Amino acid sequence: MDFGVAIFPTHDAMDPASLARLVEGRGHESLFFPEHTHIPAGRRTPYPGAGELPRRYAHTYDLFVAMTAAVTVTTKLRVGSGICLLVERDPITTAKEVASVDVLSGGRVELGVGAGWNREEMAHHGTDPRTRMALLAERAEAMRAIWTQEEATYHGQFVHFDRVWSWPKPAQRPHPPVLVGGDGPTVLDRVLRFGDGWMPEHTPEGGIVERAAELSDRAGRPVDVTVMGVPADPAALAPLEEAGIRRVLHWLPSAQRSGVEAALDRYEAAIATLHGE
């Protein structure tokens, strides 16, 4: 099992490039950034984490700017989105952004995608929350066509284009891994339709191990799973490693270097205890 981290890359925290150098230097496999284009001031959608929405949600750098900063100062670190809100993005533009960062990184991009939870945010982008999952699927499929075809065409209910040329193509073949975020009742269907892996959020009640096994059974092959938000606790890490989970990610605080390093110390101590060190 690989061990990585995730962070909201805010403008008043450790910058993405310095953070990436630190994380790679300490031997972690990957660094993931979430995305919110903005937070509607009149939001009515409740925050899934309960309570008040944390300040960091409205203060993040642009996702692909942060990813570019991270890949240009590292050589081995996998850099990903956790998650890219594809229902708020143009698929042609996003396909080019992903491919560009993948080429600049030498093929180190991981693309987590999802629809998100903030209905007012997606509505500001012209997305109907009631059809967001169908839109997500079509945009992901359209991007795959652009990455893998010299002259791509896609026609769906929401996405339409004829014969487009778009370079660069991704460094990874056929394209960077597409990790489908979410843990709802139909998420495994989405993974099987347009994903290369699953990216659920860790929850105290569990269920990920069982659903990961179901996913691989339905696919007829092992399917990679990246679990977001795993605490720095050997008791939380152990069942995931025993089940063969591909990767775990621990949330770092959006803080300056001392705060980030303290969180990394705790995470690394938990990993060492897990491995009997």
C-alpha positions as CSV (number, residue, x, y, z in Angstrom):
1,M,0.0,0.0,0.0
2,D,1.3,3.4,-0.9
3,F,1.0,6.4,1.5
4,G,0.3,9.9,0.3
5,V,-1.2,13.1,1.5
6,A,-3.8,15.7,0.5
7,I,-4.2,19.4,1.3
8,F,-6.4,22.4,0.5
9,P,-3.7,24.6,-1.1
10,T,-4.7,28.0,0.3
11,H,-2.9,31.2,-0.5
12,D,-2.0,31.8,3.2
13,A,-0.6,28.3,3.8
14,M,2.6,26.6,2.7
15,D,2.9,27.1,-1.1
16,P,2.2,24.1,-3.4
17,A,5.8,23.9,-4.7
18,S,7.5,24.0,-1.3
19,L,5.0,21.5,0.0
20,A,5.6,19.2,-2.9
21,R,9.4,19.3,-2.3
22,L,8.8,18.6,1.4
23,V,6.4,15.7,0.8
24,E,8.7,14.0,-1.9
25,G,11.7,14.5,0.3
26,R,10.1,12.7,3.2
27,G,9.4,9.7,0.9
28,H,5.6,10.0,0.4
29,E,4.2,8.5,-2.8
30,S,1.7,11.2,-3.8
31,L,0.2,14.6,-3.1
32,F,-3.5,15.4,-3.9
33,F,-5.3,18.8,-4.1
34,P,-9.1,19.3,-3.9
35,E,-11.0,21.9,-5.9
36,H,-13.6,24.6,-5.4
37,T,-13.8,27.4,-7.9
38,H,-15.7,29.5,-5.3
39,I,-18.1,29.2,-2.4
40,P,-21.5,30.8,-2.9
41,A,-22.1,33.4,-0.1
42,G,-25.8,32.4,-0.1
43,R,-25.2,28.7,0.1
44,R,-28.0,26.6,1.4
45,T,-26.5,23.1,0.8
46,P,-25.3,21.8,4.2
47,Y,-21.7,21.0,4.7
48,P,-21.2,17.2,4.7
49,G,-18.7,17.4,7.5
50,A,-21.4,19.0,9.8
51,G,-21.1,22.4,11.4
52,E,-19.7,25.5,9.8
53,L,-17.9,25.2,6.4
54,P,-14.2,25.6,7.1
55,R,-12.6,28.8,5.8
56,R,-10.1,26.9,3.5
57,Y,-12.9,25.9,1.1
58,A,-13.1,29.5,-0.2
59,H,-9.3,30.2,-0.2
60,T,-7.8,27.5,-2.5
61,Y,-5.5,28.1,-5.5
62,D,-6.8,27.0,-8.8
63,L,-6.4,23.2,-9.0
64,F,-4.3,22.9,-12.1
65,V,-2.1,25.9,-11.1
66,A,-1.3,24.1,-7.8
67,M,-0.6,20.8,-9.6
68,T,1.7,22.5,-12.1
69,A,3.6,24.2,-9.3
70,A,4.0,20.8,-7.6
71,V,5.1,18.7,-10.6
72,T,7.7,21.2,-11.8
73,V,9.8,21.0,-8.6
74,T,9.6,17.2,-8.1
75,T,10.7,14.1,-10.0
76,K,8.9,11.1,-8.5
77,L,5.9,12.4,-6.6
78,R,2.5,11.4,-8.1
79,V,0.4,14.6,-8.1
80,G,-3.4,14.4,-8.3
81,S,-6.8,16.0,-7.9
82,G,-8.9,14.9,-5.0
83,I,-11.3,15.8,-6.6
84,C,-11.6,17.7,-9.8
85,L,-15.2,19.0,-10.0
86,L,-15.7,18.0,-13.6
87,V,-19.4,19.1,-13.6
88,E,-18.1,22.7,-13.2
89,R,-15.6,22.5,-16.1
90,D,-15.5,22.5,-19.8
91,P,-14.3,19.0,-20.9
92,I,-12.3,20.2,-23.9
93,T,-10.4,22.7,-21.8
94,T,-9.9,20.3,-18.9
95,A,-8.7,17.5,-21.2
96,K,-5.9,19.9,-22.4
97,E,-5.0,21.0,-18.9
98,V,-4.7,17.4,-17.6
99,A,-2.7,16.3,-20.7
100,S,-0.4,19.4,-20.4
101,V,0.4,18.8,-16.7
102,D,0.9,15.1,-17.4
103,V,3.5,15.9,-20.1
104,L,5.2,18.5,-17.9
105,S,5.4,16.0,-15.1
106,G,6.7,13.1,-17.2
107,G,3.5,11.1,-16.6
108,R,2.8,11.6,-12.9
109,V,-0.8,12.8,-12.9
110,E,-3.7,11.1,-11.1
111,L,-7.1,12.5,-11.9
112,G,-9.7,12.2,-9.3
113,V,-13.1,13.4,-10.6
114,G,-16.5,13.9,-9.0
115,A,-19.7,15.9,-9.0
116,G,-19.2,17.5,-5.6
117,W,-21.8,18.3,-2.9
118,N,-22.4,22.1,-3.2
119,R,-25.5,22.5,-5.3
120,E,-25.3,26.3,-5.4
121,E,-21.7,26.2,-6.6
122,M,-22.5,23.8,-9.5
123,A,-25.6,25.8,-10.4
124,H,-23.4,28.9,-10.8
125,H,-21.6,27.0,-13.5
126,G,-24.9,26.2,-15.3
127,T,-25.1,22.6,-14.0
128,D,-28.5,21.2,-12.9
129,P,-27.8,19.3,-9.7
130,R,-30.4,16.7,-10.7
131,T,-28.5,15.6,-13.8
132,R,-24.9,16.1,-12.5
133,M,-24.0,12.4,-12.4
134,A,-25.0,11.9,-16.1
135,L,-23.1,15.1,-17.0
136,L,-20.0,13.9,-15.0
137,A,-20.0,10.6,-16.9
138,E,-20.3,12.3,-20.3
139,R,-17.5,14.8,-19.6
140,A,-15.2,12.1,-18.4
141,E,-15.9,10.0,-21.5
142,A,-15.4,13.0,-23.8
143,M,-12.0,13.7,-22.2
144,R,-11.0,10.1,-22.7
145,A,-11.9,10.5,-26.4
146,I,-9.8,13.6,-26.7
147,W,-6.8,12.0,-25.0
148,T,-6.9,8.8,-27.1
149,Q,-8.0,9.8,-30.5
150,E,-6.1,12.0,-33.0
151,E,-9.5,13.3,-34.3
152,A,-12.0,13.0,-31.5
153,T,-15.8,13.1,-31.7
154,Y,-18.3,12.8,-28.9
155,H,-22.1,13.0,-28.8
156,G,-24.1,12.5,-25.7
157,Q,-27.1,14.1,-24.0
158,F,-25.0,17.0,-22.6
159,V,-21.7,17.0,-24.4
160,H,-21.4,17.3,-28.2
161,F,-18.5,18.0,-30.5
162,D,-17.3,16.8,-33.9
163,R,-13.8,16.1,-35.1
164,V,-11.5,18.0,-32.8
165,W,-7.7,18.2,-32.7
166,S,-6.1,18.6,-29.3
167,W,-2.5,18.2,-28.3
168,P,-0.5,17.4,-26.3
169,K,-1.7,14.0,-25.7
170,P,-1.0,12.7,-22.1
171,A,2.4,11.2,-21.4
172,Q,0.7,8.2,-19.7
173,R,-0.9,5.7,-22.1
174,P,-3.8,5.5,-22.7
175,H,-4.2,8.5,-20.3
176,P,-3.8,9.4,-16.6
177,P,-5.7,7.2,-14.2
178,V,-9.3,8.5,-13.7
179,L,-10.3,7.9,-10.1
180,V,-14.0,8.3,-9.4
181,G,-14.8,10.0,-6.2
182,G,-17.7,9.4,-3.9
183,D,-19.2,6.8,-1.7
184,G,-22.9,6.9,-2.6
185,P,-25.0,3.9,-3.5
186,T,-24.3,4.1,-7.3
187,V,-20.7,5.1,-7.3
188,L,-19.4,1.7,-8.2
189,D,-21.5,1.9,-11.4
190,R,-19.7,5.1,-12.3
191,V,-16.3,3.5,-11.7
192,L,-17.2,0.7,-14.0
193,R,-18.5,3.0,-16.7
194,F,-15.7,5.6,-17.0
195,G,-13.2,5.1,-14.2
196,D,-9.9,3.4,-13.7
197,G,-10.2,3.4,-9.9
198,W,-12.3,4.4,-7.0
199,M,-11.6,7.3,-4.5
200,P,-13.9,7.1,-1.5
201,E,-13.6,9.2,1.7
202,H,-12.6,7.3,4.8
203,T,-15.5,7.0,7.3
204,P,-15.5,5.6,10.9
205,E,-18.3,3.2,10.0
206,G,-16.1,1.5,7.3
207,G,-17.5,-0.5,4.4
208,I,-14.8,0.5,2.0
209,V,-13.1,-2.9,2.1
210,E,-16.3,-4.8,1.4
211,R,-17.3,-2.4,-1.4
212,A,-13.7,-2.6,-2.9
213,A,-14.0,-6.3,-3.1
214,E,-17.5,-6.0,-4.7
215,L,-16.0,-3.6,-7.3
216,S,-13.2,-5.9,-8.3
217,D,-15.7,-8.8,-8.5
218,R,-18.0,-6.9,-10.8
219,A,-15.1,-5.7,-13.0
220,G,-13.6,-9.2,-13.2
221,R,-10.2,-7.8,-12.3
222,P,-8.5,-6.0,-9.5
223,V,-9.5,-2.3,-9.3
224,D,-7.3,0.2,-7.6
225,V,-8.8,2.1,-4.6
226,T,-7.4,5.3,-3.2
227,V,-8.9,6.2,0.2
228,M,-9.0,9.8,1.1
229,G,-8.8,11.3,4.6
230,V,-7.4,8.3,6.5
231,P,-6.4,9.4,10.1
232,A,-2.8,9.1,11.4
233,D,-3.8,5.9,13.3
234,P,-2.3,2.4,12.8
235,A,-5.7,1.0,13.7
236,A,-7.3,2.8,10.7
237,L,-4.4,2.0,8.3
238,A,-4.1,-1.7,9.1
239,P,-7.4,-3.1,7.7
240,L,-6.9,-1.1,4.5
241,E,-3.4,-2.5,4.0
242,E,-4.5,-6.0,4.8
243,A,-7.3,-5.7,2.2
244,G,-4.8,-4.7,-0.5
245,I,-6.0,-1.1,-0.9
246,R,-3.8,0.6,-3.5
247,R,-3.2,4.0,-1.7
248,V,-4.2,5.9,1.4
249,L,-4.2,9.7,1.7
250,H,-4.0,11.7,4.9
251,W,-5.3,15.2,5.1
252,L,-2.7,17.8,6.0
253,P,-3.7,21.1,7.6
254,S,-3.7,24.3,5.4
255,A,-0.9,25.7,7.5
256,Q,2.7,27.1,7.3
257,R,5.6,24.7,7.3
258,S,5.8,24.0,11.0
259,G,2.1,23.0,11.1
260,V,2.5,20.8,8.1
261,E,5.7,19.1,9.4
262,A,4.0,18.4,12.7
263,A,1.2,16.6,10.9
264,L,3.6,14.7,8.7
265,D,5.5,13.6,11.8
266,R,2.3,12.1,13.3
267,Y,1.3,10.4,10.0
268,E,4.8,8.9,9.6
269,A,4.8,7.7,13.2
270,A,1.5,5.9,12.5
271,I,3.0,4.3,9.4
272,A,6.1,3.2,11.3
273,T,4.0,1.6,14.0
274,L,1.8,-0.2,11.4
275,H,5.0,-1.8,10.0
276,G,6.4,-2.6,13.4
277,E,9.2,-0.1,13.3
